[in-house]
Amino acid sequence: MAAYKLVLIRHGESCWNQENRFCGWFDADLSETGEHEAKRGGQALKDAGYEFDICYTSVLKRAIRTLWFVLDSIDQMWLPVHRTWRLNERHYGGLTGLNKAETAAKHGEAQVKIWRRSFDIPPPSMDEGHDFYQSISKDRRYADLTEDQLPSCESLKDTIARALPFWNEEIVPQIKEGKRVLIAAHGNSLRGIVKHLEGMSEEVIMELNLPTGIPIVYELDKNLKPLGPMQFLGDEETVKKAMEAVAAQGKAKK
Amino acid sequence: MTVTALLPPPPPRYSLAGFKTQTGFLLLVLRMSKYKLFLLRHGEGAWNKENRFCSWVDQKLSEDGVKEAQDCGRLLKEQGYKFDLVFTSILSRSIQTAWLVLEAMGQEWVPVVKSWRLNERHYGSLIGLNRAEMALQHGEEKVKLWRRSYDVTPPLIDESHPYFLEIYNDRRYTTCDVPKENLPRAESLKEVLDRLLPYWGSTVVPEIRKGRTVLISAHGNSCRALLKYLEGISDKDIASVTLPTGIPVLLELDENLKPVKPRQLLGDQAKIQAAIKKVEDQGKARPST
């Protein structure tokens, strides 16, 4: 019997996804497709009658707006929402803004493969000369971060290391108080939570790509251990496609 | 001879205020603007269009109301304002307004804090009634009394009212800082201020004092109540204060949180006048078409 239910949702397509650019901490907005994905996710939660007590999201608009679309759909706009940089997408450092082809051209295919396959090797730093240094590192929203906290680049390991303290110190106590939690965030910050919940190895989490715009439900026991695999909410076809895509990922060799 | 003529004009952050002392001297005080506070009354909801008292019924914005919020956000962005914190009620239309404003400004990341204490005035059994029909039934004067007197409470809402369950069965009212049974069943403007002021003092003021630029996205009467308090408007005079919808109101406050100059309605002045007139016209009786 599930003591708790947790819902995660990864935001949908952003304008930069469309252009195949490394986004990271750049505050790209949702594309029209991404907005549609968020509304569809909200509708799935509405159809299933989900109620929440508290919501968490990052400080990037693509996740925040996804949450807003969902709250609008389920008529729970009045819920408290906590925004934190710790749920931000992974910081892609010097790769931010480059598209995949440019990246390969600049750094070589071999190096790109290392960054993609590695759990703990970060991309090059975003230094002061970078196009997006001012608009990201000096953005007002990060004014309260210490020098140690503000990243100039992150490996997946780094991302998880700064996301988990928030999960443990802020989110877990709320779940244990019986609050029904909704988290709207990004591929890599959510990977951190999933890896932790399921006790996944580094190799396994690296192969897992969470579907976008589809509510992901975990039923947890009183120790916050999942009672089963993650479940997807939506119409039959959407859910089937998502499950197949996730299953296929482990098999693909890049 | 006026003393003011001898002084140079104060620099923009200062405002000159004059006080007559008991011995008849004109005492001039330089009041320094230390904090900026923004109030915003949300735009049109579906029921505003029908001229019905919406109050605690949870309506979302109409298409026009959405545009009003977006225009407001664009204006604030153009003028370069940066918010640190937004307060809203727990009614969807004020939250939706805040979200649209933040979106237009690219400031979606700014924290938004919600409380029932910023809710619209509770109109009791008048909720859902069309203003024009009410005026025809009870007379313009009685409706004016309920709407514009400071301390006359409208008749209480009870279980027989068509919107009673929609309001009091709503889960959000189990999350308030008072038990549901103690929430209002009707309010005068005075009673709105009575439940708003503790929140202002305990939660909003400390943020302002930290130097945070605050936006309060709320409703006609919760904004009016707060203005009455901040500006020291009398019980009589508050009746004639009308806040237009979708127009940001800027208050510049000194270190004691007293306004250093009259409130500023930001934006195109012709647009503002039209918005004020629109609200005032709603109060007049018109036969329903």
Interface residues (C-beta under 8 A of the other chain):
Chain A: D27 E51 D53 V59 L60 K61 I64 R65 W68 D72 D75 M77 W78 P80 V81 H82 R83 R140 R141
Chain B: D58 K60 K82 I90 L91 S92 I95 Q96 W99 E103 G106 E108 W109 P111 V112 V113 K114 R171 R172 T175
